[in-house]
Every structure is written in structure tokens, then in C-alpha cells.
Amino acid sequence: MSTTFGVKIPSTGKIEPIARRVGRGLGKVEVWFTNPLAEILDDKLDVIPIDNSHQGIYTIRDIKDKIKLNDKC
């Protein structure tokens, strides 16, 4: 299962994609930022699932934590 995550731009109301989560099978999941500026966003900032459910990711901090798990595998 995969999900694209975004953040809402206050001035326009547009949701800008910033990260992707992809299940690779056998319990393996990869998460990465699709927009390099996302790395500097506040950890408490809420993210919005664009094309699927949250799947346990609700904030920028959650994305960063999942990326760290990628690096350990």
C-alpha cells in the first residue's frame, strides 16, 4: 500500500506533496521526502494523506522517524 503525503499552504489552501510511503511487501516499508524543503519543516506540522489513509503518519516528525527506520534496514 502506498500513500503520498502533503502539507497545506496557508496562503493558497493548496496541498503540496512532500513525501511518499510505499509498502514493498513482506512487512517492508520505505518512506522518503519528495520535496527537499520538507526536511526543514517543523516536526509538529501536520501532514495530509493525499491518495490513501494516514497509515500511522500524522506529522513531519512521523515521516522523519520512518525515514530513519529505512536507513537501519
PDB file of N, CA, C and O in Angstrom:
ATOM      1  N   MET A   1       0.842  -1.171   0.000  1.00  0.00           N
ATOM      2  CA  MET A   1       0.000   0.000   0.000  1.00  0.00           C
ATOM      3  C   MET A   1       0.893   1.241   0.000  1.00  0.00           C
ATOM      4  O   MET A   1       1.931   1.264   0.661  1.00  0.00           O
ATOM      5  N   SER A   2       0.499   2.238  -0.719  1.00  0.00           N
ATOM      6  CA  SER A   2       1.310   3.458  -0.795  1.00  0.00           C
ATOM      7  C   SER A   2       0.455   4.685  -0.519  1.00  0.00           C
ATOM      8  O   SER A   2      -0.763   4.680  -0.697  1.00  0.00           O
ATOM      9  N   THR A   3       1.136   5.734  -0.078  1.00  0.00           N
ATOM     10  CA  THR A   3       0.467   6.995   0.221  1.00  0.00           C
ATOM     11  C   THR A   3       1.399   8.152  -0.099  1.00  0.00           C
ATOM     12  O   THR A   3       2.592   8.098   0.199  1.00  0.00           O
ATOM     13  N   THR A   4       0.858   9.187  -0.699  1.00  0.00           N
ATOM     14  CA  THR A   4       1.566  10.444  -0.875  1.00  0.00           C
ATOM     15  C   THR A   4       1.075  11.387   0.218  1.00  0.00           C
ATOM     16  O   THR A   4      -0.129  11.501   0.452  1.00  0.00           O
ATOM     17  N   PHE A   5       2.007  12.060   0.883  1.00  0.00           N
ATOM     18  CA  PHE A   5       1.665  12.994   1.947  1.00  0.00           C
ATOM     19  C   PHE A   5       1.968  14.414   1.505  1.00  0.00           C
ATOM     20  O   PHE A   5       2.919  14.660   0.763  1.00  0.00           O
ATOM     21  N   GLY A   6       1.140  15.351   1.973  1.00  0.00           N
ATOM     22  CA  GLY A   6       1.337  16.743   1.629  1.00  0.00           C
ATOM     23  C   GLY A   6       1.136  17.643   2.824  1.00  0.00           C
ATOM     24  O   GLY A   6       0.713  17.205   3.894  1.00  0.00           O
ATOM     25  N   VAL A   7       1.447  18.905   2.621  1.00  0.00           N
ATOM     26  CA  VAL A   7       1.175  19.934   3.618  1.00  0.00           C
ATOM     27  C   VAL A   7       0.344  21.015   2.945  1.00  0.00           C
ATOM     28  O   VAL A   7       0.486  21.273   1.750  1.00  0.00           O
ATOM     29  N   LYS A   8      -0.525  21.642   3.727  1.00  0.00           N
ATOM     30  CA  LYS A   8      -1.390  22.686   3.196  1.00  0.00           C
ATOM     31  C   LYS A   8      -0.677  24.033   3.232  1.00  0.00           C
ATOM     32  O   LYS A   8      -0.162  24.445   4.271  1.00  0.00           O
ATOM     33  N   ILE A   9      -0.653  24.711   2.092  1.00  0.00           N
ATOM     34  CA  ILE A   9      -0.056  26.032   2.001  1.00  0.00           C
ATOM     35  C   ILE A   9      -1.112  27.048   2.453  1.00  0.00           C
ATOM     36  O   ILE A   9      -2.138  27.198   1.790  1.00  0.00           O
ATOM     37  N   PRO A  10      -0.876  27.745   3.566  1.00  0.00           N
ATOM     38  CA  PRO A  10      -1.904  28.637   4.119  1.00  0.00           C
ATOM     39  C   PRO A  10      -2.409  29.719   3.160  1.00  0.00           C
ATOM     40  O   PRO A  10      -3.606  30.003   3.136  1.00  0.00           O
ATOM     41  N   SER A  11      -1.526  30.319   2.378  1.00  0.00           N
ATOM     42  CA  SER A  11      -1.935  31.440   1.531  1.00  0.00           C
ATOM     43  C   SER A  11      -2.813  31.041   0.354  1.00  0.00           C
ATOM     44  O   SER A  11      -3.592  31.851  -0.148  1.00  0.00           O
ATOM     45  N   THR A  12      -2.686  29.780  -0.090  1.00  0.00           N
ATOM     46  CA  THR A  12      -3.457  29.336  -1.256  1.00  0.00           C
ATOM     47  C   THR A  12      -4.468  28.243  -0.944  1.00  0.00           C
ATOM     48  O   THR A  12      -5.415  28.030  -1.701  1.00  0.00           O
ATOM     49  N   GLY A  13      -4.265  27.551   0.173  1.00  0.00           N
ATOM     50  CA  GLY A  13      -5.118  26.415   0.504  1.00  0.00           C
ATOM     51  C   GLY A  13      -4.747  25.159  -0.269  1.00  0.00           C
ATOM     52  O   GLY A  13      -5.363  24.109  -0.085  1.00  0.00           O
ATOM     53  N   LYS A  14      -3.747  25.261  -1.129  1.00  0.00           N
ATOM     54  CA  LYS A  14      -3.300  24.124  -1.930  1.00  0.00           C
ATOM     55  C   LYS A  14      -2.521  23.139  -1.060  1.00  0.00           C
ATOM     56  O   LYS A  14      -1.792  23.541  -0.153  1.00  0.00           O
ATOM     57  N   ILE A  15      -2.681  21.854  -1.344  1.00  0.00           N
ATOM     58  CA  ILE A  15      -1.908  20.830  -0.659  1.00  0.00           C
ATOM     59  C   ILE A  15      -0.729  20.463  -1.554  1.00  0.00           C
ATOM     60  O   ILE A  15      -0.903  20.003  -2.683  1.00  0.00           O
ATOM     61  N   GLU A  16       0.474  20.676  -1.025  1.00  0.00           N
ATOM     62  CA  GLU A  16       1.704  20.431  -1.765  1.00  0.00           C
ATOM     63  C   GLU A  16       2.302  19.085  -1.337  1.00  0.00           C
ATOM     64  O   GLU A  16       2.592  18.899  -0.156  1.00  0.00           O
ATOM     65  N   PRO A  17       2.491  18.147  -2.268  1.00  0.00           N
ATOM     66  CA  PRO A  17       3.095  16.856  -1.920  1.00  0.00           C
ATOM     67  C   PRO A  17       4.525  17.038  -1.408  1.00  0.00           C
ATOM     68  O   PRO A  17       5.305  17.816  -1.958  1.00  0.00           O
ATOM     69  N   ILE A  18       4.852  16.295  -0.328  1.00  0.00           N
ATOM     70  CA  ILE A  18       6.192  16.430   0.232  1.00  0.00           C
ATOM     71  C   ILE A  18       6.856  15.093   0.561  1.00  0.00           C
ATOM     72  O   ILE A  18       8.065  15.049   0.786  1.00  0.00           O
ATOM     73  N   ALA A  19       6.081  13.997   0.594  1.00  0.00           N
ATOM     74  CA  ALA A  19       6.672  12.713   0.974  1.00  0.00           C
ATOM     75  C   ALA A  19       5.866  11.559   0.399  1.00  0.00           C
ATOM     76  O   ALA A  19       4.713  11.714  -0.003  1.00  0.00           O
ATOM     77  N   ARG A  20       6.508  10.397   0.374  1.00  0.00           N
ATOM     78  CA  ARG A  20       5.867   9.198  -0.164  1.00  0.00           C
ATOM     79  C   ARG A  20       6.172   8.020   0.740  1.00  0.00           C
ATOM     80  O   ARG A  20       7.290   7.885   1.237  1.00  0.00           O
ATOM     81  N   ARG A  21       5.180   7.167   0.956  1.00  0.00           N
ATOM     82  CA  ARG A  21       5.322   5.924   1.704  1.00  0.00           C
ATOM     83  C   ARG A  21       4.898   4.800   0.779  1.00  0.00           C
ATOM     84  O   ARG A  21       3.819   4.852   0.189  1.00  0.00           O
ATOM     85  N   VAL A  22       5.750   3.770   0.646  1.00  0.00           N
ATOM     86  CA  VAL A  22       5.445   2.653  -0.240  1.00  0.00           C
ATOM     87  C   VAL A  22       5.739   1.342   0.477  1.00  0.00           C
ATOM     88  O   VAL A  22       6.843   1.136   0.982  1.00  0.00           O
ATOM     89  N   GLY A  23       4.747   0.459   0.520  1.00  0.00           N
ATOM     90  CA  GLY A  23       4.950  -0.885   1.040  1.00  0.00           C
ATOM     91  C   GLY A  23       5.628  -1.731  -0.023  1.00  0.00           C
ATOM     92  O   GLY A  23       5.195  -1.756  -1.175  1.00  0.00           O
ATOM     93  N   ARG A  24       6.697  -2.427   0.366  1.00  0.00           N
ATOM     94  CA  ARG A  24       7.468  -3.242  -0.573  1.00  0.00           C
ATOM     95  C   ARG A  24       7.159  -4.730  -0.446  1.00  0.00           C
ATOM     96  O   ARG A  24       7.715  -5.549  -1.177  1.00  0.00           O
ATOM     97  N   GLY A  25       6.272  -5.074   0.482  1.00  0.00           N
ATOM     98  CA  GLY A  25       5.931  -6.481   0.693  1.00  0.00           C
ATOM     99  C   GLY A  25       6.727  -7.075   1.841  1.00  0.00           C
ATOM    100  O   GLY A  25       7.778  -6.560   2.224  1.00  0.00           O
ATOM    101  N   LEU A  26       6.207  -8.164   2.380  1.00  0.00           N
ATOM    102  CA  LEU A  26       6.847  -8.856   3.495  1.00  0.00           C
ATOM    103  C   LEU A  26       7.125  -7.928   4.673  1.00  0.00           C
ATOM    104  O   LEU A  26       8.127  -8.077   5.372  1.00  0.00           O
ATOM    105  N   GLY A  27       6.227  -6.975   4.883  1.00  0.00           N
ATOM    106  CA  GLY A  27       6.349  -6.061   6.014  1.00  0.00           C
ATOM    107  C   GLY A  27       7.334  -4.920   5.819  1.00  0.00           C
ATOM    108  O   GLY A  27       7.516  -4.112   6.730  1.00  0.00           O
ATOM    109  N   LYS A  28       7.966  -4.829   4.671  1.00  0.00           N
ATOM    110  CA  LYS A  28       8.938  -3.757   4.416  1.00  0.00           C
ATOM    111  C   LYS A  28       8.229  -2.527   3.866  1.00  0.00           C
ATOM    112  O   LYS A  28       7.379  -2.617   2.980  1.00  0.00           O
ATOM    113  N   VAL A  29       8.600  -1.378   4.414  1.00  0.00           N
ATOM    114  CA  VAL A  29       8.012  -0.104   4.016  1.00  0.00           C
ATOM    115  C   VAL A  29       9.146   0.895   3.802  1.00  0.00           C
ATOM    116  O   VAL A  29      10.089   0.946   4.592  1.00  0.00           O
ATOM    117  N   GLU A  30       9.055   1.679   2.749  1.00  0.00           N
ATOM    118  CA  GLU A  30      10.021   2.748   2.512  1.00  0.00           C
ATOM    119  C   GLU A  30       9.289   4.084   2.556  1.00  0.00           C
ATOM    120  O   GLU A  30       8.177   4.219   2.045  1.00  0.00           O
ATOM    121  N   VAL A  31       9.933   5.062   3.173  1.00  0.00           N
ATOM    122  CA  VAL A  31       9.385   6.416   3.256  1.00  0.00           C
ATOM    123  C   VAL A  31      10.494   7.385   2.883  1.00  0.00           C
ATOM    124  O   VAL A  31      11.633   7.222   3.319  1.00  0.00           O
ATOM    125  N   TRP A  32      10.171   8.397   2.077  1.00  0.00           N
ATOM    126  CA  TRP A  32      11.151   9.398   1.689  1.00  0.00           C
ATOM    127  C   TRP A  32      10.457  10.717   1.383  1.00  0.00           C
ATOM    128  O   TRP A  32       9.269  10.759   1.062  1.00  0.00           O
ATOM    129  N   PHE A  33      11.235  11.796   1.493  1.00  0.00           N
ATOM    130  CA  PHE A  33      10.736  13.109   1.114  1.00  0.00           C
ATOM    131  C   PHE A  33      10.831  13.248  -0.395  1.00  0.00           C
ATOM    132  O   PHE A  33      11.847  12.890  -0.991  1.00  0.00           O
ATOM    133  N   THR A  34       9.789  13.760  -1.009  1.00  0.00           N
ATOM    134  CA  THR A  34       9.795  14.027  -2.443  1.00  0.00           C
ATOM    135  C   THR A  34      10.135  15.485  -2.717  1.00  0.00           C
ATOM    136  O   THR A  34      10.425  15.858  -3.854  1.00  0.00           O
ATOM    137  N   ASN A  35      10.098  16.300  -1.682  1.00  0.00           N
ATOM    138  CA  ASN A  35      10.450  17.719  -1.777  1.00  0.00           C
ATOM    139  C   ASN A  35      11.532  17.975  -0.731  1.00  0.00           C
ATOM    140  O   ASN A  35      11.262  17.834   0.461  1.00  0.00           O
ATOM    141  N   PRO A  36      12.747  18.346  -1.139  1.00  0.00           N
ATOM    142  CA  PRO A  36      13.839  18.505  -0.177  1.00  0.00           C
ATOM    143  C   PRO A  36      13.581  19.568   0.891  1.00  0.00           C
ATOM    144  O   PRO A  36      14.166  19.500   1.972  1.00  0.00           O
ATOM    145  N   LEU A  37      12.727  20.537   0.614  1.00  0.00           N
ATOM    146  CA  LEU A  37      12.420  21.556   1.625  1.00  0.00           C
ATOM    147  C   LEU A  37      11.647  20.977   2.805  1.00  0.00           C
ATOM    148  O   LEU A  37      11.621  21.583   3.876  1.00  0.00           O
ATOM    149  N   ALA A  38      11.026  19.834   2.631  1.00  0.00           N
ATOM    150  CA  ALA A  38      10.244  19.220   3.704  1.00  0.00           C
ATOM    151  C   ALA A  38      11.110  18.901   4.919  1.00  0.00           C
ATOM    152  O   ALA A  38      10.609  18.880   6.043  1.00  0.00           O
ATOM    153  N   GLU A  39      12.398  18.653   4.708  1.00  0.00           N
ATOM    154  CA  GLU A  39      13.296  18.332   5.817  1.00  0.00           C
ATOM    155  C   GLU A  39      13.391  19.452   6.845  1.00  0.00           C
ATOM    156  O   GLU A  39      13.686  19.196   8.013  1.00  0.00           O
ATOM    157  N   ILE A  40      13.146  20.678   6.430  1.00  0.00           N
ATOM    158  CA  ILE A  40      13.306  21.806   7.358  1.00  0.00           C
ATOM    159  C   ILE A  40      11.975  22.271   7.959  1.00  0.00           C
ATOM    160  O   ILE A  40      11.945  23.235   8.723  1.00  0.00           O
ATOM    161  N   LEU A  41      10.889  21.598   7.622  1.00  0.00           N
ATOM    162  CA  LEU A  41       9.592  21.951   8.206  1.00  0.00           C
ATOM    163  C   LEU A  41       9.553  21.549   9.671  1.00  0.00           C
ATOM    164  O   LEU A  41      10.238  20.615  10.086  1.00  0.00           O
ATOM    165  N   ASP A  42       8.751  22.257  10.447  1.00  0.00           N
ATOM    166  CA  ASP A  42       8.596  21.969  11.872  1.00  0.00           C
ATOM    167  C   ASP A  42       8.097  20.550  12.087  1.00  0.00           C
ATOM    168  O   ASP A  42       7.167  20.102  11.416  1.00  0.00           O
ATOM    169  N   ASP A  43       8.718  19.844  13.026  1.00  0.00           N
ATOM    170  CA  ASP A  43       8.361  18.449  13.302  1.00  0.00           C
ATOM    171  C   ASP A  43       6.897  18.270  13.696  1.00  0.00           C
ATOM    172  O   ASP A  43       6.323  17.205  13.464  1.00  0.00           O
ATOM    173  N   LYS A  44       6.290  19.290  14.286  1.00  0.00           N
ATOM    174  CA  LYS A  44       4.900  19.177  14.749  1.00  0.00           C
ATOM    175  C   LYS A  44       3.871  19.468  13.661  1.00  0.00           C
ATOM    176  O   LYS A  44       2.670  19.323  13.888  1.00  0.00           O
ATOM    177  N   LEU A  45       4.332  19.876  12.488  1.00  0.00           N
ATOM    178  CA  LEU A  45       3.424  20.217  11.392  1.00  0.00           C
ATOM    179  C   LEU A  45       2.658  18.979  10.932  1.00  0.00           C
ATOM    180  O   LEU A  45       3.252  17.939  10.649  1.00  0.00           O
ATOM    181  N   ASP A  46       1.338  19.105  10.860  1.00  0.00           N
ATOM    182  CA  ASP A  46       0.503  18.002  10.391  1.00  0.00           C
ATOM    183  C   ASP A  46       0.694  17.774   8.905  1.00  0.00           C
ATOM    184  O   ASP A  46       0.866  18.719   8.135  1.00  0.00           O
ATOM    185  N   VAL A  47       0.661  16.504   8.509  1.00  0.00           N
ATOM    186  CA  VAL A  47       0.698  16.154   7.096  1.00  0.00           C
ATOM    187  C   VAL A  47      -0.658  15.583   6.696  1.00  0.00           C
ATOM    188  O   VAL A  47      -1.407  15.078   7.532  1.00  0.00           O
ATOM    189  N   ILE A  48      -0.954  15.672   5.424  1.00  0.00           N
ATOM    190  CA  ILE A  48      -2.254  15.249   4.894  1.00  0.00           C
ATOM    191  C   ILE A  48      -2.038  14.120   3.905  1.00  0.00           C
ATOM    192  O   ILE A  48      -1.276  14.272   2.950  1.00  0.00           O
ATOM    193  N   PRO A  49      -2.705  12.973   4.121  1.00  0.00           N
ATOM    194  CA  PRO A  49      -2.597  11.900   3.129  1.00  0.00           C
ATOM    195  C   PRO A  49      -3.399  12.298   1.884  1.00  0.00           C
ATOM    196  O   PRO A  49      -4.574  12.652   1.983  1.00  0.00           O
ATOM    197  N   ILE A  50      -2.763  12.239   0.727  1.00  0.00           N
ATOM    198  CA  ILE A  50      -3.410  12.703  -0.497  1.00  0.00           C
ATOM    199  C   ILE A  50      -4.186  11.599  -1.194  1.00  0.00           C
ATOM    200  O   ILE A  50      -5.290  11.838  -1.684  1.00  0.00           O
ATOM    201  N   ASP A  51      -3.633  10.397  -1.248  1.00  0.00           N
ATOM    202  CA  ASP A  51      -4.243   9.354  -2.070  1.00  0.00           C
ATOM    203  C   ASP A  51      -4.484   8.036  -1.342  1.00  0.00           C
ATOM    204  O   ASP A  51      -4.691   7.007  -1.986  1.00  0.00           O
ATOM    205  N   ASN A  52      -4.459   8.052  -0.014  1.00  0.00           N
ATOM    206  CA  ASN A  52      -4.711   6.855   0.778  1.00  0.00           C
ATOM    207  C   ASN A  52      -4.910   7.289   2.228  1.00  0.00           C
ATOM    208  O   ASN A  52      -5.133   8.470   2.492  1.00  0.00           O
ATOM    209  N   SER A  53      -4.833   6.350   3.167  1.00  0.00           N
ATOM    210  CA  SER A  53      -5.005   6.693   4.577  1.00  0.00           C
ATOM    211  C   SER A  53      -3.677   7.095   5.208  1.00  0.00           C
ATOM    212  O   SER A  53      -2.623   6.961   4.587  1.00  0.00           O
ATOM    213  N   HIS A  54      -3.731   7.588   6.445  1.00  0.00           N
ATOM    214  CA  HIS A  54      -2.529   8.046   7.147  1.00  0.00           C
ATOM    215  C   HIS A  54      -1.496   6.943   7.348  1.00  0.00           C
ATOM    216  O   HIS A  54      -0.294   7.194   7.255  1.00  0.00           O
ATOM    217  N   GLN A  55      -1.948   5.747   7.617  1.00  0.00           N
ATOM    218  CA  GLN A  55      -1.068   4.601   7.868  1.00  0.00           C
ATOM    219  C   GLN A  55      -0.031   4.897   8.954  1.00  0.00           C
ATOM    220  O   GLN A  55       1.131   4.507   8.840  1.00  0.00           O
ATOM    221  N   GLY A  56      -0.466   5.591  10.008  1.00  0.00           N
ATOM    222  CA  GLY A  56       0.399   5.864  11.145  1.00  0.00           C
ATOM    223  C   GLY A  56       1.294   7.081  10.998  1.00  0.00           C
ATOM    224  O   GLY A  56       2.140   7.324  11.859  1.00  0.00           O
ATOM    225  N   ILE A  57       1.132   7.846   9.940  1.00  0.00           N
ATOM    226  CA  ILE A  57       1.942   9.044   9.725  1.00  0.00           C
ATOM    227  C   ILE A  57       1.016  10.256   9.796  1.00  0.00           C
ATOM    228  O   ILE A  57       0.104  10.411   8.984  1.00  0.00           O
ATOM    229  N   TYR A  58       1.273  11.117  10.794  1.00  0.00           N
ATOM    230  CA  TYR A  58       0.404  12.271  11.022  1.00  0.00           C
ATOM    231  C   TYR A  58       1.156  13.601  11.010  1.00  0.00           C
ATOM    232  O   TYR A  58       0.552  14.655  10.810  1.00  0.00           O
ATOM    233  N   THR A  59       2.480  13.552  11.224  1.00  0.00           N
ATOM    234  CA  THR A  59       3.271  14.783  11.319  1.00  0.00           C
ATOM    235  C   THR A  59       4.596  14.634  10.553  1.00  0.00           C
ATOM    236  O   THR A  59       4.962  13.541  10.121  1.00  0.00           O
ATOM    237  N   ILE A  60       5.290  15.744  10.401  1.00  0.00           N
ATOM    238  CA  ILE A  60       6.624  15.709   9.796  1.00  0.00           C
ATOM    239  C   ILE A  60       7.545  14.806  10.620  1.00  0.00           C
ATOM    240  O   ILE A  60       8.346  14.059  10.058  1.00  0.00           O
ATOM    241  N   ARG A  61       7.433  14.872  11.952  1.00  0.00           N
ATOM    242  CA  ARG A  61       8.258  14.019  12.825  1.00  0.00           C
ATOM    243  C   ARG A  61       8.034  12.545  12.502  1.00  0.00           C
ATOM    244  O   ARG A  61       8.993  11.773  12.467  1.00  0.00           O
ATOM    245  N   ASP A  62       6.784  12.140  12.266  1.00  0.00           N
ATOM    246  CA  ASP A  62       6.495  10.748  11.926  1.00  0.00           C
ATOM    247  C   ASP A  62       7.222  10.343  10.643  1.00  0.00           C
ATOM    248  O   ASP A  62       7.757   9.238  10.549  1.00  0.00           O
ATOM    249  N   ILE A  63       7.239  11.233   9.667  1.00  0.00           N
ATOM    250  CA  ILE A  63       7.936  10.933   8.413  1.00  0.00           C
ATOM    251  C   ILE A  63       9.429  10.781   8.667  1.00  0.00           C
ATOM    252  O   ILE A  63      10.047   9.835   8.179  1.00  0.00           O
ATOM    253  N   LYS A  64      10.013  11.703   9.427  1.00  0.00           N
ATOM    254  CA  LYS A  64      11.444  11.624   9.730  1.00  0.00           C
ATOM    255  C   LYS A  64      11.788  10.337  10.466  1.00  0.00           C
ATOM    256  O   LYS A  64      12.811   9.713  10.184  1.00  0.00           O
ATOM    257  N   ASP A  65      10.938   9.939  11.408  1.00  0.00           N
ATOM    258  CA  ASP A  65      11.168   8.690  12.144  1.00  0.00           C
ATOM    259  C   ASP A  65      11.129   7.484  11.215  1.00  0.00           C
ATOM    260  O   ASP A  65      11.957   6.582  11.341  1.00  0.00           O
ATOM    261  N   LYS A  66      10.187   7.455  10.293  1.00  0.00           N
ATOM    262  CA  LYS A  66      10.082   6.331   9.346  1.00  0.00           C
ATOM    263  C   LYS A  66      11.289   6.308   8.407  1.00  0.00           C
ATOM    264  O   LYS A  66      11.776   5.234   8.058  1.00  0.00           O
ATOM    265  N   ILE A  67      11.771   7.475   7.999  1.00  0.00           N
ATOM    266  CA  ILE A  67      12.967   7.532   7.148  1.00  0.00           C
ATOM    267  C   ILE A  67      14.171   6.960   7.883  1.00  0.00           C
ATOM    268  O   ILE A  67      14.979   6.243   7.295  1.00  0.00           O
ATOM    269  N   LYS A  68      14.290   7.277   9.172  1.00  0.00           N
ATOM    270  CA  LYS A  68      15.387   6.715   9.976  1.00  0.00           C
ATOM    271  C   LYS A  68      15.314   5.200  10.023  1.00  0.00           C
ATOM    272  O   LYS A  68      16.344   4.527   9.990  1.00  0.00           O
ATOM    273  N   LEU A  69      14.104   4.657  10.101  1.00  0.00           N
ATOM    274  CA  LEU A  69      13.944   3.201  10.080  1.00  0.00           C
ATOM    275  C   LEU A  69      14.411   2.626   8.753  1.00  0.00           C
ATOM    276  O   LEU A  69      15.006   1.548   8.726  1.00  0.00           O
ATOM    277  N   ASN A  70      14.153   3.324   7.652  1.00  0.00           N
ATOM    278  CA  ASN A  70      14.644   2.891   6.332  1.00  0.00           C
ATOM    279  C   ASN A  70      16.161   2.716   6.373  1.00  0.00           C
ATOM    280  O   ASN A  70      16.704   1.724   5.885  1.00  0.00           O
ATOM    281  N   ASP A  71      16.828   3.699   6.967  1.00  0.00           N
ATOM    282  CA  ASP A  71      18.293   3.723   6.976  1.00  0.00           C
ATOM    283  C   ASP A  71      18.888   2.575   7.803  1.00  0.00           C
ATOM    284  O   ASP A  71      20.032   2.180   7.581  1.00  0.00           O
ATOM    285  N   LYS A  72      18.113   2.040   8.753  1.00  0.00           N
ATOM    286  CA  LYS A  72      18.604   0.961   9.599  1.00  0.00           C
ATOM    287  C   LYS A  72      18.451  -0.415   8.958  1.00  0.00           C
ATOM    288  O   LYS A  72      19.059  -1.387   9.407  1.00  0.00           O
ATOM    289  N   CYS A  73      17.647  -0.490   7.922  1.00  0.00           N
ATOM    290  CA  CYS A  73      17.403  -1.793   7.267  1.00  0.00           C
ATOM    291  C   CYS A  73      18.490  -2.132   6.279  1.00  0.00           C
ATOM    292  O   CYS A  73      18.440  -3.186   5.644  1.00  0.00           O
TER     293      CYS A  73
END
